[in-house]
Amino acid sequence: MAMVCFTLGMTANPVDDMLERIDKGASSKFKTQLVKGNTDFFELDQSGKKVVVRGNTWVNIATGVNWYLKYYAGIHLSWNGMKARIPESLPPVTRKERHETNLTLRYDFNYCTFSYSMAFWDWERWQQEIDWMALHGVNMPLAIVGEECVWRNMLLKLGYSEEEVGRFIAGPAFLAWWEMNNLEGWGGPLPKSWYARQEKLQKQILARMRQWGMLPVLPGYSGMVPHDAREKLGLDVADAGLWNGFQRPANLMPTDPRFKEIAKVYYDELTRLFGKADFYSMDPFHESNDDSRIDYAEAARAIKEAMKKTNPNAVWVVQGWTENPRPQMLDALSQDDVVVLDLFSECRPMWGAPSVWHREQGYGNHRWLFCMLENFGANVGLHGRMDQLIQNFYSTKGNPLAQHLCGTGFTMEGSENNPVMFELMSELPWRPQPFTKEEWVGQYVKARYGVADPQVAEAWQVLARSIYNCPVGNNQQGPHESIFCARPSLNNFQASSWSKMKNYYDPDDTRRAAELMVGVADKYKGNNNFEYDLVDIVRQALADQARIQYHRTIADYKAFSRRAFERDSRRFLDMLAMQDELLGTRSEFRLGTRLTQARQCGTTTAESDLYEWNARVQITTWGNRYCADTGGLRDYAHKEWQGLLADFYATRWKTYFDLLAEQMRVMTLPNPEMLGTGQNSNKTADELFQMALPQEVKVDYYAIEEPWTLQHNPYTTAPVGSAVEMAKRAMRLINDKEE
């Protein structure tokens, strides 16, 4: 596979720049040495009072800096805190420490990440993310910001009007699914100022990535065209139909004589705006049934040839997800043409290991990356598959089907959650020997908080053995979904349509971990990482106990215990309100943080309103009434966030409980109109039996939800209250003690 060597002669030192952003003056405490090497490595050493970090690339040196900060200085940098106080006198490296890996490609991002987590990021936030990537060894990031700019220019050149372009390209919170050929136009049309903003932002992102020596993966062309391209341009297209109720773009047939022409227009515009790349990402026929009209082998060759005309050494990056990449497509490509992302290696590996998505011959002779998906929909919740991740990763050693493994990847749908899992994944390439989750978690906790506290360590071991150890056979997508975020019913379990939730841990485990953390919380007030985790762990415990409380409440209803129902439904709503207050103590869990990001992208009030609507819709209904209800998209990206809990989820639950209470009240009243009428005399036994059962109340939830998406009431970003004190209050409520 073609691979561009990192430039060793660069004068700028991105590691020093990053250290200055972490803590002013920190770069003077380290000595970084960029040296040639035949394998990827970093090395920790000592020179006088300075810590020496060597590596063969800037990214590998940054990875070494991160390793030192964690395991020598007790400083852990993660999404909830990318700044730290570096001590004046650094702990010395008393013995040289070296780590190597032959997994030279280390990828980051899922298309969905760019919409679920990053839709409204500015350059300051992106700068922090690129620093995070470097610290965690990423050298091959997906870089699709501004893809809409390329498409706008391309479509205008093909004869589409600005209005038609606006009906095709999606809004900021839905660009990922437009890019993946799932929908057209939803959330748009985009203002011209958006295109200018994103073009500038992408150029800043790419410049920084290239300064690090990273290899950005740019979006390539795979044949997507507007669904009306047959009528508008006279093209031979395959109609892709609907995706969960949305009109999908069409697929341009690779045999159409204009395929090469349109691909060239695309790549010329992409190159003009953002330059060429050594890797291009394309996922044709994503989440679609096989189409007998499409010659998948011919499509693969056409897509590859269009890419190669732009850069003969370029490599196609494709996601290994459900039916993709089709075997016919891989068979048509040489070994050097493609790299496959095994998207969900920790749960449903496709490379050949046993799983529900097992491929007998894996990816054949093609290179592939072992990836961790971890999170779907950017849902909030503790979750992980520690044993599976470790075992699946080390099972590749010596496996013939894994002989072409050449890297790893983070492929989460949403980021800024579960830092423990991303830390674990980032270290796997650098740890040659298998280890246990218990061993690793013990080291992680000390690094995370900068202290060795036995009670905190015990809390994390409880979590590692339970909620962070989703077992083989459980194929759920991401965290156990909070009952607070579900549309109410008599039989609630999961909040979204596709989570595939299955119980695998005892809720008493998360409560026990929360109790242990709260028990020592006063000692660690002001410890940023501790307070973030404290809130997140107590949040999980409260959500898990609320699920139990929900079942009590429904049992009261089914038993027709009106007083108990009133008491238990009130307690459930109190728990929901407490969750809102608890999460309000951290800006990461405040709805206002997301909505403020969205509104700040606008140059006019109308633009800000559009972006806010995008942000609100994505985390609630996702689509219009049909797509939300019939398509099943509603609540896919649900969030346990302050503000959303109090104003959106609580409204649904109170409405539902009030209707159940009213139903029970009415059932105790006589109905004179029914007396002596014999209206049920012709009912069958089964019909009478069904009438006797507790009846679900009918609620038009979309009618409740949509008005909230249209509002512009402000939500603030600043934390309110003490995380420690609010966690104590939450635990008292969980344990039914007076506050």
N, C-alpha and C positions, 0 to 999 in steps of 0.2 A: 504494500500500500504506500502511495506517495506520502511523504512526511517532510514538512519543512523544518529544518533545524532552527532552534532558537538562537538568536543573534547574541554572541558573547561580547561583542565590542560596543554595546550601547553605553553611552556616557551617563544617562540618567539612571538613578537607582530607585526603582519603584518600591523596594522594600523600605528604604529610608523614608520615603514620602509617606508610606502607609504607617510606619511607626510614629511619625510626627502627628498623623491624624488620630492615632490611638491615644497618645500622650505627648504633649509638646516637650521636646528634648530627649525623647526616648531613643532616637536613632544614634545618639552619641554613646549610648551604653552598649551597643552591639557592634560587632565587626562582621560584615557580610562579605563573603568571597564567592564569586561566580567562577567556577572552574569547569573545564571540559571533563566529560565522563562518558563511558560507553553504555551506561545504564542510568536510569533516573535514581537520584539519591539525594539525601540531605545528611549533614553531619554536624553535630554539636561538639564544641571544643572550647578551650579557654586560652586567652592571651592577656596576661596581666589581670587587670580588673574587668576587662571586657569579655563578654560571651561571644564566641565566634560561631557563626552559622554558615556552613558551606553547602553548595549545591550546584548542579549542572544547569539549572534554569532558575529564573527569578521566582517562579511559582514554587519550585521545590524548596528554595531558601525560605520563602514565606511559610511553607508547611513546617519547616524546621523551627522557625520562630514560634509558631503556634504550639508545637510540641514542647518547646522549652517553657513557654509561658504557662502551659497547663501543668506539666509534670515537674518543673523545678520551682517556678515562682508562684504557683497556685492562682493563676489568673486565667479565667475562661472567657473568651470573647465569643458572643453569639448574637443572634438577631435582637435579643432583648437588651443588649449592651455591647456596643462596639468601641467603647472608650474605657480606659482603665488607668489607674495610677501605677506606673512602673516604678518600683523602688529604686532609690538612689544607688544602693549597693545590691547588685543582682546576686542571687545564689550562684556559686561557682559550679561549673561543669568539671567535676574532679576526675572524670574518666571519659575519654572520647566516646561518643555514641553515634553510630551510623545506621541509617535505614535505607534500604533499596527496594525497588519494585520493577518488575518487567511489564507492569500494566501502565503503559505510557500514555494512554488516552483516558482522561478523567472528565466526564461530561457533566453538564448541569442544565436543568430545566426541562419541563414538559411544555407543550404549547399552552396548556391550560394555566400554567403558572403565570403567564404574562397577562391573563385576564383576571384570574381569581385573586392574585396577590399584588401584581405589579402594574395594573391598568393605569394608575394615576401617579406613579412615582415621578419625582423630579430628579435632576442631576445629583443633588446632594444625597438622596436616598440610594440612587444607583451607584454612586461612588462608594458608599458603605457596603453595598452588596458585592461589588467587585473585590473590595478588600476581603470580605468574608470568603469569597470564592478562592482567592489566592491563599489565604490561611488554611483552607481545607483542601488544597491540592488540585483545584479545578483548572484545567488548561484547555478545555474544549467546550465553551459555553454556547448554547443556542442563543442567537442574536437576531430576533425578529421584530424588535421595535422599529416602527416606520415602514413595515412592509406595505401598509395601506398607501403610503406615498408612491411607491413603485407602481402599484396597481392603478391608482388614480391616473398617473401620467400615461401608463400603458393603454388604459381604456380610452382616454381622450384621443390618443394617437390612432386608435382603431376605429374612431368615429362615434363613440358614445358621448352624450352630453353630460354636463356637470350634474344635471338632475338625475339622469340615468345612473351615473356613478354613485350618487348619494343613495339611490334605492338598492344598490348592490353591496356596497361596503358597510359592514356592521358598525355599531357604536363601540366606544372604548371598552366597555365591560364585556363585550361579546365578540371581539375581534378574533380570539383564538378559534372559535367554532366556525367562523367564516373562513379563516385560514385553513382549517381542516376539512373544508368542503361540506360543512353541515348545514349552513344557513346563509341567507342573504339579507342584508339591510337592517336587521333587528337592532334597535338602539341608535340608529342614525337618523338623518344624514349628518355626516361629520362636517363641521365648519372648516373653512379654509385655514383658519388659524391653528386648528388641530394638526393639520398636515405640516405646517411650518414648524410647530413645536416639536413634533415627533422626528422630523428630519434632523433638526438641530440636535435633539437628544441622542438619536442613534449615532450620529457622528462623534459625539462626546464619548459614548459608551465604547464604540469601536476603537477610538484612539487610545483609551485607557487599557482596554483588553490587549491591544497590540503592543502597548508599552510594556506590559507584563510578559509579552511573548506568548500570550494565549492564541489559540486558533479558533476564532469565532465561526460558528456554523450559521451561514446565511440561508434564508428561505429560497429554495429553488422553484422551478416551474414543472408541474406535473400534469398539466392539461386542464385545470379548472377554468371554466368560463361562465359568464352569467347564464342563467337557465334559458334566456331568450336568444342565445347566440345563433341558433339555427335560423330564426327569422331575421335577426338584426344583421348578422354577418354572413349568412349562408353556409355555416359550418356544419360538418357532420358530427353530431354530438350524441352521447348516450344520456338520456334523461335520468338523473339520480333520484327523482321522486321527492319524498318528504323525509325529514328527520325529526321525529317527535312533534310533528305538526308544522315544522318550518319548511319552507321551500328550499331545497338544496340547489346549489349551482350544478351545472351540467359538466360532463367530462368530454373534452374534445378527443375524438378518436385519433389515435396515433397515426392511422393511415391517411387521415385527412391531409391533403397536400399543403395546407396552411399551418399545420402543427409547427413545423420548423420556423416558419415566418413569425408566428405569434410568440413562440418561445424566445426567438432572437430579440423581439421588441422588449420582452420582459427582462431578459438578462442584460441587454444594453442599458436599460433604464436603471436596473439594480446596480450595475457596475458604475454608471455615471454618478449615482448618488452615494454609494457606500463602498465602492471598490470591489475587487475580486476576493474570492475565498478559496481555501483548500478543501472545505467541506460545505456541502449544501444539503439542507433538510427537505425531504419530500415524502409525503404519505398519501399517495394516490389511493382512491377507493376506500377511504377510511370508514370503518363501521358501516359497511354496505354489503349486501348480498352479492354473490357472483352474478355477473351479467353475461349471458351467452353471446352477446354482440361484441364483447371486448376480448381481444387477443392479448392476454396479460403479458405474455412474453414479448410481443411486439411493442406493447406499451412501455415495458421496462427499457427496451433498447432505444426507443424514441426519446424517453425522458433522459436516459444516460447520455445519449449523443448530443442533445441540446445543451446539457451541462458541460460536457467535454469541449464543446466549441468555445465556451467562455473560458474555461481553464482545463487544458488537456490532462493535468495532474489531479483534478478535483475528484473527491470521493463523495458518493451519495450516502447520506445518513437517513436510515428509515427506522421507524418505530416497530418493534415486535409486539403487536397488540391484536388480540383475537385472530382474525383471518389474515392479517398482514404481517410480514410481506408474503404474498401468495408464492407457493413453491415454484410456479411457472415463471414468476418474475425473477426469483433468485437464480433459477437454472439458466436464465438468459444473460446473466451478468457474470463477469469474471471475478476472481478473488479480490482483485485490486479496485473493483468498481464501487464496492458498497461496504458499509459497516452497519450492523443491525443493533439496535438498542433493545435488549431483552428487558422490557419495561418494568416487569413486576417479578423480578428474580427472587425476591424474598418470600413470595407466596405462590405465584403461578408461573414458574419458569417455563419457557418454551424451548430452551437450548438443548433439551434432551433429558434433563433430570425429571424424576417422577412428579407429575402435577396434573391438574385437570386440563391444562393446556399443553401437555407433553407432545413434543414432535419427535417421532422415532429417530430421525436422522438429524435432529437439531437444525442448524442453519448450514449444514453441509460443509463446504470448504470456505465459507465466508467468515470474515472477522465479525466479532460481536462484543458487546459490553454488558457486564453484569450490573444491573441497575436496581435501585430501591425506589419504589413508588410511594409507599408509606401513607400518603394523605390524598384523599379525594375531596374535591369541592372546597378546599381550604377550611374544612370543618374544624371546630375547636374540640379537642378531646385528647386525653392521654392515650397513646396507642403505640404498639410496636410488636415485632416478631423476633425478639432477640435470638432465641435458639435457632429458629429457622434461618434467619439472616446469616448467622455465623456458620451453621452447618451447611447451608446451601452454597455459601461462598467457598468454604474449604473443600467441599465435595467436588469442585472443579479440578482440584489438583490431581493430575494423573488420569483424568477421565478423557478418553479419546474424543468424545463429543465436545470437549472444552478446549481442544488443542489450539483453536483459533481465537480463544479469549484474549483480548488485547487491552482491556480497560474496564473501568467502572463508571457508574453514573448516578446522579440524583435525578429522578424523574417524577417528582411530586407534583400533584395538581395544585397544591397550595403550600406555600412556605411559611416561615415565621411561627412554627409550632414544633413541639417535641424535639428540642435541641439535642437531647440525649441520643436519639436515634441517628441523627445526621452526624453527630460526632463519632459514633460507633462506625457508621458506614465509611466515613472519611479516613479512618485509621486502618481499615482492613487491608488496603493494598500495601501498607507499610509494615504489617505484622505477618511474617512468613509462617509462623506456627499457630495452630488452633489454640483457643483459650476458652474459658467459660465466661458466661455473662456475669456470674457472681464476682469473679476476679476483676473483670474490666470495670464493672459498676463501682466497686470499691475505690478504684483509682479515679474514676470519673468524678465521684462525689467530692473527694478531697480537692481535685483540680477545680471543680465548679465553684466551690465556696471558699477555697483557700484555707480550709481548716479540716481537721480530722475529728468529727464529732460522732461518737458511737450511736447516738440516738438518730441522727440524720442518716447515717449509714444504714441503720436498721430499716428506716422508712423506705429507703430506696431499694433495699433487698426485697422488701415486701412487694413493691411495685414491679421489680424485675421478674419476680416469680409469678406474677399474676397479670395485671393489665398490660404490661410491656412484654408479655410472652404468649401472644396469640398462637395457638397450636396448629400443627399440620392438620389439614382437613377443614379448618375454618377459613372460608374464602371471602370473608367480609371485606368491604371496601372502606378502609380507613377506620377511624375510631368508633367505639360504641356511641351511638347517637343519643344526644340528650333528649329525654322525654319532654323537657320544656319546649323544645323546638319543633315538636310534632303537631300536626293538625289533630285536634282532640277527637277521640272516638272511644267506644266501649272496649276496643281491643288494640290499644296502641302498643307498638313495639319499636319499629324503626321510624325515623322521621322522613327519610327520602325514599324514593321508589326503588333504588337499585343497590342499597347498601349491603344486602345479603347478611345482615347482622345475625349472629348466633352467640348465645351466652357462653362465655369461657372463663370468667373470673367471678369470684365472690365479691359482692359490693362491700362486705365487711373488710376486705383487704384495702380498698381505697380509703375507707373510713379509718382503719388502723394507721395507715401511712399518714393521713392528714392529722390524726391525733398526735403522732410522734413529732411531726413537723411543728405543729402549734405548741407542743410542750416545751420546745426550746426556742421558740420564735423571738422572745424578748432578747435573747443573747445576740441575735443577728439582725436587729433593726438597722437599716441602712445598707445592708449587704444586698446589692441590687439583684444578683442572681438568686439568692435565697428568697427574697421577697417575691420575685416573679414566680418561682417554683411553688412557693407557699400558696399563693393565690390560685395557681393552676391546679395544684393537687387538692386543695380544699374545694375548689370549684367542681372537680371531678367527683369527690366524695358526696358533695351536696346533690349533684345531678343523679348519682347512683341511688342515694337514699330517697330522692324525690320520685324515682321510678317505683320504689316500694310503696311510697305514700300514695301514688296514683292508683296502684292496685288495691290498696285499702279503700280508697274513695269509691272506686268502681264496685268493689264488693259490697260496700254500704248501699249503693244504689240498687244492686241486684237483690240484696236482702231486704230492700225497702225500709232501711233503718234511717229515717229522715234526720234525726238529731245527729247520729254518727256521720252521716253524709255532710251535713252542714259543718261539723267540726273538722272533718278530715279534708274536705275541699278547701276550707279556709286555710288550713295548715299547708296544703300544697301551694296555694297562692302566696302564702307567707315565705315559703322556701324559694319560690321564683323571685319574689321581691328581694330577698336576701342575696340571691345570686347576682342580681343586678347591682346591688350596692357593693358587694365584694369585688366584682370585676371592675367597678368604677374606680378602684384605687390604683389601677395600672392603665396607662394610656394605650398599651397594646391590646387591651380588651374593651376599648371604648368605641362605640359606633362613630362617635364624633371624629375620631382619627381618620377613618376611611372617608367619611363624607367631606371633611375638610380638605383632604388630598384631592378629592374629585372637584370640588368647587374651585380650588385654587388653579386648576387647569384652564378655566375659562377666562376669556378676555372681556366678556360682557356678561350681564346678569342672565341673559337667555342661554348663553353657552354653559355657564355654571349650573343653571337649572337642568339642562340636558344631561350633564355629566353626573349630577347628583341623582337624577332619575335612573340613569344607568346603574349606579352603585346600589341604589335601593332595590331595584327590580331584581338584580342578579342574586342577591342574598335572600330573596323572598319568593316571589312568583316565578322568577326566571324568564317566563314568557308571557304571552297573552293568555286569555282564559282557556282557550283550547290547548295550547302547549303546556300550560301549567297543570290543568286537570286531566285531560284525556292523554296528552303526551307524557304526563308524569314528571315534568321537570321541576315543579314547585318544591321548594325546600331542599333542593339538591345541594345548594351552597349555604345552608343554614349556618348561623353563627350564635354561639353564646357570647353576646357582647352587651355591655351596659348600654342602655337606651333601647336597643332592639328587644331585649327581654321585657322591659317595663311597658313599652308602648305598642309592641306588635304581638309577641307571644302571649303576654298576660291578657291582652284583649281577647284573643281566641279562647284561651282557657276559661276566663270568667264568663264569656258568652255561653260556652258549652255547659259549664256547671250550673249556670242560672237556668238554662233550658231543661236540664235534668231535674233540677229542684222543682221547677214549675210543673213538669210532667208528673212528678210524684205527688205534688199538691193536688193537681187536677184529678189524679186517679183515686183520691179519697173522697171526691165530691160525687153525689148522686147525679144521674143524668135522666131527668124526667122524660125526655124525648125517646129514650130507649125502652122505657118500661112497657111491657106487654106488646111490643111491636114484633117480636120474633125475628128480628133482622138477621140473627145468626143461625136460624133453624136449618138453613140449607148448606151450612159450612161442613166441609169434611172434617174428619178427626184430625188430620194433619194440619188443616187450616186453623182449627180451634187451638191446637197445641202451639202453633207459631204465634197466635194472638196472645197466648198466656205468657210468653217469654218477655223479658225486658226488651223494650223497643228502642232502637237507636233513634236519636233525634236528628232531623235533617237540618244541616247548616250550609248555607252558601258561603263557604270560606273565602272564595275569590272576591266576593262582594265586600267582605271585611278587609281583605288584604290590599286590594288595588288602591283604595283611597290613601293608604299610608304611603304607597310608592310615589304618589303625586304631590305629597306635602314638601314643604321647605322649612319646617320648623328646625331651629338650630340645635345641634348637639355639640358639646364642648369636648376638647381633647385633653384638658388638664386633669390629672388624677384628683380625686376627692377622697379625703379620709386616709387613715392609716391602714396599710395592708395587714399589718400584724393584728391590730385591734379588731378589724373587720373579720379576719379569719377566726379569731376567738369567738366572736359573736355567732358566726356561721356554725361553728362546732357546737356551741351551746344549743342552737336550734336543732341541729342534727340529733343531738343527744337528749332533746326534750327537757333542757334545763332552763330555768328562768334567767333572763338576761339581767 
